[in-house]
Each structure stands twice: as C-alpha cells, then as structure tokens.
C-alpha cells in the first residue's frame, strides 16, 4: 500500500467480518500497514451512523482516520 490509498480503497484488500446499519468490520488478514501509524492493524471498523457505540471485549490501541464522506474509520491494534 502506498500513502495515496484512502480507507475506502483499503476495504477491497480486507476480509469482511460483520455488516449492519451502524458499522462494517473488516479483518486485516494480509498485514496491511495502518495509514495512521504504519504498523499492521488487526481490524478496520467503518462507522456508518452518528453516533455509533462500540463495545470492545479486549484492550486495544485505536488509530482513527476519516473517509471522503467524513465517516470515521477505526484501525484496531491488539496490545
């Protein structure tokens, strides 16, 4: 991935895991680098509604970016 890739473009390289009216979740099964920190991320969470609530079952670091439409993209990193 080069730095020109947007979060929307990253989705085509990820494995879809969950999709509902509030969010979509994709797993990074190929160790793509996070656009915010350049480390591989575990999951990409695309928030579709404002507000959206997340319940995380484990402690993890988050990097945040926004798409062209202003929706937040959360990149998760397990500790």
Protein Blocks (a to p, Z undefined) as FASTA:
>chain_A
ZZkbcfklmmmmpccfbdcfkbccdddfkopacfklopacfbdcddfbdcdddddfbdcd
ddddddfkopacdddddZZ
